Amino acid sequence: MKAEIILNHDYIIGEPDGMLFGSFVEHIGRSVYTGIYEPDHYSADEYGFRGDVAQLVRGLGISGIRYPGGNFVSGYNWENGVGPRVTRPKTIDVAWNCIEPNLVGTDDFVGYCRRIGAEPIMAVNLGTAGMKEAAEFLEYCNVRGGTAYSDRRIKNGYREPHGIKYWCLGNEMDAQWQIGHKTGGEYARLAVETAKLMKKIDPDISLIACGSSGDDLRTFPEWEAQVLAECYERVDYISLHHYFSNADGDTATFLASGIAADSHIEQVISVCDYIKSRRRSKKTMMLAFDEYNVWYHDRDKKKGNLQIAPPLCEDHYNITDAVCLGGVLISLLRHCDRVKIACLAQLVNVIAPIITVPGGMAYRQTIYYPFEAVSRFGRGAVLDIRIKSDLCDGGKYGAIPAVDSVSVLNGDGDAVVFAVNRDTGNPVSLCIALQGIDASVISHTALYGENREAINSPENPDRVLPVPVGGCRIDGKEAFAVLPPLSWNVIKLGN
Ligand code: AHR
């Protein structure tokens, strides 16, 4: 099979916002406890956070972390998670039917973010709480001092304000399963009034309104239209969430998930732009894709049986999952002119690129590698490339191009091509036409393997790794590489 890509130095979609490379830590399962936080662990820092995990998180170049949920936030009282740990109560987490010990809360989490170099993306509870609690929470975090809540933060040992820039106005409020679920009209009113209040307290914050929790919900995209009709001038982003599943074994459709991501993003953009023109607004609404990932292996075991940090939603990702995620990451980069924030959901243990053994090791799952590559090499000018590819089976999408790809130019003029080969049976000979790009050196790594079900595990943490692929070459103004069947590829072109 064959494919051709044209890279032209002058045709640029945009530069990804740093916040495109974000992730998500929710109080669910072992995401926090025995995930990022385990004070008895041999690698724990003075704050009780695991050093081995922090190192793997840094390796991902995570730019922002959404917190504390997720469904969890819609029943969360942030006040239970601040102050001396001995005074913090154990509470019921109704969203996941767990006991929340509140040993990690806002101050602890923000400290962790600052140490690993990620921006906190804080969500407020618009389920059981409302605008009053959101305002008090913001006052606690961002007001310098001299008010009840800011002084409480200072008393708790945090003299400097946390300076949290990104705030989510609730989580998935469209969803029936959400605590305090609302209709579009109800949420729109609450969100706009909360936004007004929060921006009065701190005009420098950026606000993310809840879009739909999936494009398959009956209320999509009317929900977006209702919310934006009220909130358009008051918020900075509208969120979208999408989880990709291979539960039914329709791997061809699953591997075409990049098409599903493109479609979801473009539908949300259409609604934003419709409301923009209806309002005669000068402002262009940006998107926060603040939950995306592959999720199906452990999707049914969602309830925690009133335990503290039971294992929940611990998907163990194989090679096919990593290629699927690679396709979604390509879609995100391709839409970097409108998708400004994105969060891989989640970061540790719960549908995550990193898995920990309590008291033991931490290791990278297969999906770690495509995210790491895009986060490391995807920061630059995303090129508007042209792709011509032989077709493969795309399941419910019919025949689709076997290769999907995106390319990024970095400051030195080096180019990186990210590509997936979605054909499970055949390699693809790729020709890359270089227009205005000087390159004399090429390297190619790929994540692939004979056994597509292969996963990493504590016993064999490096079973699946990206490996160098031979045979790539440059010939004048063209570069050549062979993409293995069912593979995630990173091709670097430079001098
Ligand atoms: O990421 C897991 C859950 O998926 C989140 O809590 C929720 O927002 C979504 O439904």
Residues whose N, C-alpha, C, O or C-beta is under 5 A from the ligand:
A	BS01	AHR	G70 N71 F72 E172 A345
